[in-house]
Amino acid sequence: MEILYNAFEVVMNGCYWLCKNYGVAIILFTLISKIVLLPVSVWVQKNSIKMVKMQPEINFIMVKRFGDKDTIAEEQAAVYKREKYHPMASIFPLIIQLVLLMCVIEVIKRGMNNPAIDMGFAGIDLSLVPSVEGINLIWSPIVAGVSAWLLCVAQNASNVLQSEQSNLNKYGLMAFSVGLSLYLGWFVSVGVALYWTASNVFAIIQLYLLNWVINPKKYVDYEALEQSKKELEKLGSIGGKRRRFNDPDAKRERQDYKKFFSVVNKHLVFYSESSGFYKYYKGFIDYLLDNTNLVIHYITSDPNDMIFELAKEKTQLRPYYIGEKRLITLMMKLEADMMVMTMPDLENYHIKRSYIDKNIEYVSVRHEMDSLNLTYRTGALDHYDTIFCTGKHQKEEMEKTEEAYGLPKKTLVECGYPLLDEMRADYEKRNISAHQKKRILIAPSWQEGNIVDSCLEKLLDNLKGEGYDITVRPHPQHVRHRAEFMEYLKKQYEQEEDIEIQTDFSSNSTVFEADLVITDWSSIAYEYAYTTRKPVLFINTPMKVMNPEYQKIDTVPINILIREELGCSLDVDELDKLSGSVKTLLEHSSEYYEKIGHFVDEYVYNLGTSAEVGAKYIISQIQKRIQEKKKEK
């Protein structure tokens, strides 16, 4: 440090003898230091641009490997190495600034002790210290603080790296810099405060000059950066707001997490996103409980899941409440023979296959009977080992997907759809009699351009007065998000005795008692037609396509195929034909009864026994795994 002090003193004294004014000498010395260190500033600018340029790729790594800190760190380090980025580069200017500040304090102190140097500047004695002189020099730390604030404002707005920081980082650093400047400015001499102020002013000028010469916009894809930040923010919001440590659900989750991992040798685990998903597992679980002694571990992310009440009567059923965020680490550490889920995109986003147990069989149970190729994202089921297919269309899609993308063969179980079996059995028990007036149910989906948003009033105006009882059963999300429009419809048609806008979904009787359903792309078409064998009239609103590559698979999605098999379809601009089409479908309902019956037999596996088929597959695979473990020992 003594060597540095001596060198800086020579430069400072040289500046003083050049201009004969110590204040101007300090400013000139500050300018010289900025010029000498310009190569470092240029290097830091380029390094900062590299960091922001890489940020979209790093953000997408964090999205893809969400929750996997080790893999994220490895892949991030690989990106840094490839781009020759130095993470510590941003520390160098701070270190240099601190060293400079220490040297300036010492050099000015030596200047104060040199009788040959006049410490005056614009009528101010630069050797004075505000904390000693008191209120007379209060302006000195304030000026230093204001200069620090201006520098932070400029950096937050225009520094390529700082401008991408969070508001907490930006304004936290600003508060720290201004606070430190005010504090130090009170205890050091006015000369040091002058240096600090000049350094901040020159730094602002340098910032804009560097941005002009090395413009970040030429190197950084800001559109990709914004997209990656949105994706990362979306994942960060999983599970909602962070709960307090003493929150009852948080405490319960911690206990269930610990309890789950306290059980060794788990054979079968189910995961449910919410209580509503139990109905897709019910048939399998009922068969397993009635015919085996298997302990079923059932994880749910719903603290109010119905499974907790059911488990009170079934000792083989072990439920655990695990929220979505903690689920990430649970899945990474999972050990079991089989994991059964309805969730798509395993491994593609935050939920991964286990890193601990590589032998788990991941089974995907379908919660729909429509096209997997059309309604799921590309690759949504690629990382499952086994798919329970509801019918031949799903099996064909999976086989052709594997062929088109060169994927490993999965086990495709010709299972069926237990929920449909339940609905058909329930429908047969109802013994619904014929009505004097034909009943029409309008049941739209919840997707862009659906019936409610595009043509509901036209539908109603074309059907009213035709001698039908018409019920509009909007999607629950319509009732939730478009409550005002629903109330408007109720008022508009309250004088029409044959039209009811129904917003109570507590019963399915409306669905099963209808003689005809009008829908767009809702899965109610399957549930209604497959259960009652009555026709459906489809309105061709814009089709929802989750997989833009669906046409790469050479098969017609069943969502499109059924539109003429289960009834007929009309475009939105063909609603003048609606009345005639409804009449035709109702008059030929007996023919559709036979046609739909044949269609269901062809496109749904194991009608009436699907739960048994699926459960027996689960049993056989677990037995097989148990035998393999015995041989390994």
N, C-alpha and C positions, 0 to 999 in steps of 0.2 A: 504493500500500500504506500510505503514511503517513496518508492520509486515513482509510483503513479502521481502522488502528491507533488513531487518535485517537477515531473514532466508537465503537469497541468498548471503549476505555478509559473513555469517559464512561458507557456502559451498565454496565460492570463496577463502576466506582466507585459508580454509583447503587445497584446491588444491595448493595454493601458498606455504604454509609451507611444503607441500609434495614434491614439485619439485623445489622450490626456484627460479622459473622463471615465471614472470607474464603472458607472452605470452603463455607458455605451460599450465599455470593454466587456462587461458581463454579457450584454446582448450579442456582441460580435463573437465572443467566445462560444456562446450557445449556437449561433449560426454555423461556426466552423465545425463544432462537434456534430451537427446534423449532416453537414457535407461529408465529413470524414466517414461517418457511419452510414452514408447513403447506400453503399453496396449491401450492407446488412438489411436495411429497410426494403430494398428491392427483392432480396432473397426471401424475406418474411412475406412480402406481398405475393410473390409467386407461390410460396408454400401455402399461404392462406387460400389462394385461388384453387390450388390442388385439392385442399381439404373440402371446399364447397363443391368442387367439380365431382369429387368422389361421393359426396353425401347422399345423392339419390341411390347409388348402388349399395351403400352401407345401410341406408334406411330400409331398402328392400330385403337385404340380408336379415335385418332385425325383424322384419315382418314375417319372412319365410321361416326363420328359426326362433320365433318369439318364445321367450322363456328359457331358451337353451343358451345360457350365458357363455359356457365354454366354447361351443361351436361358433357362436357369434364372434367371440374374441379371436378365434383362430382364423375365420374367414375375413374378418376386418384387418387383421395383421397381414394376411396375404395380399389384400388390396393395397395396403400401405406400402408393402415391399415392392409390388408391381409398379406402383406410381412413384416410387422413391420419395415418399412423403416422410417428413420428420415430425412426429407428434410434439416434440419438445421445442419446436422452433418458436412458438408463440411466447415461450418463457424468456428467450434471449433478450428481447427489447426491455423487458421488465428488469432483468438482472443488470443490463448495461445502464439503464436509467438510475437504478439504485446506486451503482458504483459511481456514476457521474455525480449524483447528488452528494454522496459522501465526500468525493474529491472537491466539489465546489464549496461545500461547507468548510472544509479544511483550508482551501486556497483563500477564501474570503477572510477567514480567521487570521491567516498569515498576512493578508493585505492590511487588516486592521492594525497589526503590530508593526507594520513597516512605515516609519515616519516619512518616507519619500512618496508615499501614495496618499492622494486626497480621496477620501471616501464619499465625497459629496456628489449628488446627482439631482439636478432640478430643485436645488434648495433642500434636499433631504439627505440626512446622514445615513448611508447604507450600512453602517456598522451597528446601528441601534436595533434592539430586540423589543417587539411589542409587549411581551410579558413583563419586561422591566420598565419600559416607558409608559405602559398602560394605555388608556383610551386614546391618547394622541396619535397612536400608530395602528388603530383598529382596522383602518382601511387596507393595510398590507396583507393580512391573511384573507380578507374578503376578496381582494383582487386575485390572489392565488387560487382561492376556491372557485371564483367565477370562471377563471381560465380553465380549470379542471373540468367544470361543468360543461363549458363550450366544447372542449375536446371530446367528452363523452357523448354529447349530443351528435357531434359530427361522426364519431365512430359508430354509434348505434344506427345512424342513417346510411352511412356510406362505406364503412370498412367492410370489405367483402366477407370476412369471417364473423365479426361482431354483429353485423346486421342480421345474421341468421340465428343468433342465440335467442333463447327464450326471454320474455320480458323480465322474468325474475333475475336472470343473469345480467341483462342489460342495465336494469335500474338498480340492482344490487351493487354492481361494479361502480355505477355512477355515484351512489350514496357513499360507498367506501372511498372513492377517489376524492370527492368533494370534502368529505369529513376529514380525511387524512391531510388534505391541503390546508384546511382551516386550522387543524390541530398543530401541524408542523409550522405553519406560517406564524403562529402565535409565539413559538418558542425559538425560532431561528431569526437571524438578522434579516433586515429588509433586503439586503443584497441577495441573500439566498432566495427569498420570495420573488425577487425580480427575475432571477434565473429560472425559477419554476414557471413563472408566468410566460416568459419568453419562449421557454421550451415547449409549452403547451400550444402557444400561438403558431410556432414554426411547425409543430407536429400536424396541426390542422391544415396548414398550407401544403405540407408534404403529402398528406393523405389524398387531397384532391389532385395534386400533380401526378402521383403514382397511379391513381384511378384513370387519369387521362392518358398517360403513357401506356400502362398495362391494364386495359379495360377488362374487368371481370366478365362482362356480358359477352365477350368474344369467346370465352372458354367454358362458361357454366350454362348448362341446360336448366334454366330456372323453371320451365314448365314441368320437367320431370322431377325437379326438386320439390315443387309444391304438391305434385301427385303423391310422391313417396311420403311426404309429411302427413298428408291426409290419411293414407293407408296405415301409417304407424299410429296416428292419433286414434283411428278407429279401433285398432287392436288394444290400445292403451285404455280405452273406455270399457273394455270387457268387464262385466260384473258390476257396472255402475260406479257410483261414488265409493271411495274407500271408506270402509266402516271403522268405527272406533274400536279400540282393543276390547273395551268392556261391553260392546254390543252383544246381545244374547245370541244372535245368529252367528256372529263371529266366534264366540266362545264355543258354541255347539259345533261349528265347522272344525275348529281345532281339535276338539275331542273326537269327532268322527274320523278325522284324518289319522289321528294317532291310533284309534281303535282299528281302522282298516288295515294299517300296516302291522298291527300287533298279531294279526291272524296269519299263520304260515300255511303253506300248501293249499292255497285257494285254487279251486278248479274252475268255477264259472262266475263271471262278473258281467252284469248288465250296466249300461249307462243310459240315463234318461235326462234330456235337457229340461224337461218340466213335467208336471203331473199328467198333462194331456198325452204324453207319449206311452204311458203304461198300456193303453188299449192295444198298441201294436205288439206288445210282448205278452199280453195276458194269456192267450191261448197256449203258448209255449210253456209259460211259467206254471199255469194250472196243471198241465200234463206232467211236468217234471215233479211238482209237489205231490201229485196223486200217485205217481208210479215209481218214484226213486227216493233215495235218502240224501240226494245232493243238497248241499248248502248253497243257496243262491245269494251272492253278494250284489246288492242293487245300489248303485251310486246315482244320486240325483242332484241337480243343481237348483232344485226348488225346495225351500225349507218347508213348504206346506203340501208337499207331494202326498197323494193318497196312499202311497206305499207304506208310510209310517203307521197308518191305521191298520192296513192289511197285515202288516208284520206282527201286530199284537196277537193275532190268531194263528199265524203260521211261523213256527219256531225255525223252520228251515230258511226263512226269508230274512236276510240281514240288510237293512237299509242304512245308508250313510248320506248325510248332507254335505256336499262339497261344491262350493261356488266355482264359477267358471275360471277365475284366476288360479285358485289353488289346484283346480283340476289339471292344469298344465303340468305341474310338477308331479302330481299323483300319477298321471299317465306315463311320464318319463320313467318313474320308478316302479311301475306296475309289475307284479309277478303273479301269473295265473296260467291256466291251461287254455282258457278261451275267454275272449272279450267280445260281447255282443252289443252292437250300437246301431242306431238309425242315422247318426250324424255323417254327412258326406265330408269330403276333403280332409280325411285323415292324412296327416303328414304334410299336407300342402300349406297349412296355416299354423295356428298356435297349438293344436292338439297333435301330438306325435305318437308314434309307436314306442313301446318301451325300449329304453337303452339298457335296461338291466336284464330282461328276459327276452331273448331273441326268438324263443320257440312258441310264443303266444299265437294262437290262431285268432285273427280278427275277423269277425263275422258281421256282415252288413245286412240288417233286416230292413226291408222296404216299408215305408209308411205311405206308399202310393202305388197305384196300379198302372200309371201312365209311363211314358217313354223316359228312360234314364238318359238316353243320348241327347234328348232335346231339353229336358228340364234341369239337368245338372251341369255345372261348369266342366270344361274340358279337364279330364284327369281326376274327377271328383271321387271315383271309386278305385283308382289305380293301386292304392296301397292296402287294400283289403285282401285277405287270403280267400275268403268265401263270401259269396253273394247268395242270399235267399231270393230267388226269382219268383215273382207272382204268376208269370205266364211265359209262353214261348217267345213273345216279343222281347221281353227283357233279356232272356237267355241269348237270343239271336243277336241283340244289340251288343251285349258284352263280348260275345265270341268275335263279332266283326270289328269291334273296337280293339281287341287284343291283336287281331290280324293287321289292322290298318296302322297301328302304332308300334307294332313289334313288342307287345307287352308279354310278360310271363303269364302262363295259363292260371286262371283262378279255378277254385272249385265252385261250380254253378249248381246250386241245389234246386231241383224242381219242387219248390215248396208249396206255393199258393199264397193265399191271403186270409189268415185267420179272422181278421176283422170282418171281411165279407161273409164268411161262414156264420159269424155271430149275427150280422145284420139280416141275413136270409132266414136264419132260425127265428129271430125275433119277429120278422115280418110274417112268417107263416103262423105264428101264435096269435097275431093281431086279428086275423079273420076279418079283414076290412071288407065291408059290403059296398055295393055299387051306389053311387050318388045320383040324385035326381038331376042335378046340374053338374056338368063336367068341371073338374077343378084343375086350374093351371097354376103352377108355381114358377115364378121368375126368380132365379137364384144366380146372381152374377159373381164373378171372381173379384179378387182385389189385385188388379194389375193395371198398368197404364192403358187408357182407352177402353176400359170395361163398359158393360151395359149401362151402369148407373151414370158414368161420366159422358157417355156418347149418345145414347138413344132410348133411355128408359121411358121418357114421357111419350115418345112416338109409339113405342110398344104398347103402352097402356091406352093411348088414344085409338090405336087400331083394333084393340081387343074389347074395349068397354062396349056394353050394349049388345054383345054377341051371344049372350046367354050363358056365360061362364062365370064361375067363382074364381077370381084372380087374387093370388097372394104374392106380394113382393117380399122376399126374404133376403135383404141385403147382406153382404158379407159383414161380420162383426166390426171389421176395420172401418167400413163406411159409417156405421152407427157411431163409432168412436171419433172419427176424424171429420165426418161431414154431418154432424148432428143437426145443424141448421137446415141443410138441404133435406134431410129426412123429415123434419118437422114441416117444411114447406110442402113436401109431397103429401103428407098426411092431411094438411089443410086443403090442398088443391083437390084431392079426391075423396074428401070426407062425405060429400053428397052422393058419391057413387057407391051404391049398396053392394055392388059385385066386386069392389076393389078394396083390399086390405094391405096396408104397409106394415109389415110385421117386424118388430125390433126386439122381440123376446125369443131367445134361442134355447130356452130350457127344455124344449121337447122336439123330437124328430117326427112327431105325428104328421106335421104339415108336409114333410118331404114324402113320406110313404103313402099318404092318402091322396096325393096328387095323381091326376090321370095323365098329365103331361108336364114335363119340366122344360123351361126355356132358360138357357144359360149361354155363356160365351166359351171360356176355356177352363171353367171350374171343374175340379175333380168330383164335384157332386154328380156329374154326369155318369161316372162309373158307379158310384155308390147307389144312385137311384135306379139306373137301368139294369145293372147287374143283379140288384136285389128284387126289384118289382117286375122286371122284364117288360116295362112300359117304355114308350118312345121318348126321345129327347129332340127338341128343336134348338139347333146351335146358331147363334148370331156370330158372324165372322168379324169380330173386333180384331185389332192387331194382336198377332200371336206372340206370346211370351217366349223368347228364345234365350235360355241361359248359356247355351253352348253355341257360339257362332260357327263352330266347325261341324255341326251336326250332320250336314249333307255329305261330309267325308265318309260317313258310314252308309253303305248301300242297303238301306232299309227304310220303309216309310214309318215314321213315328206313329204309334197307336193313337196319339192325341189327334192326328189328322185323319187316320183311317176310320175311327169310330164315327166321324161326323156324318157319314152316309150309311153306316152299318146300324147305328142305334136310332136313326131317325133321318133328319135332313138338316141342311144348313142354308142360311140366307146371309147375304152381304148386308151391311148397314144401309146401303142405298136401295135395298130391295124390300123394305119393310111394307110397301104397298101390297106385297104378296103374302104378308104374314097371316092374315085371316084365313086365306085359302089353304096355306100349308098346315096351319093348326087343325083345320077341319079334316084335311086328308089324313093326318097322322092319327087323329082320334078315331076316325071311321075305320082305319085299318089296324087298330091296336091289337086285335087278335092275331093278325099276321106277324106283327112285330114281336108279339109274345113268343112265337115259335122262332123267329129269326134271331132275336136277342139271346134266347136260350141256347141255340146252336153256337152263337158267337162266344158266349161265356164259356161253354164247354171246350171250345177250341183255344181260347186265349187265357184261361185261368187254370192253373194246376190244382189237382187234388181237392175239388170242391167238397166241402164237408169234413175233410180229414187233414187239412193243411197244417193245423197246430200239431197234430200227432207226427206228421212227417218231419216237420222242422225239429221238434223235440227229440225224436229218435236219432236224428243226425247229430244233435248236440251230445246226446248220451254216448253214441258210438265213438265219437271223436275224443271225448274225455276218457272213456275206457281205454281207447287206443293209446292215449298219452300216458295214462297211468302205467300201462304195461311197458311202454318204452322207458319210463323212468326206472322201473324195477330192473330192467335189463342193463341200464346204464350203471346201476349200483353194483 
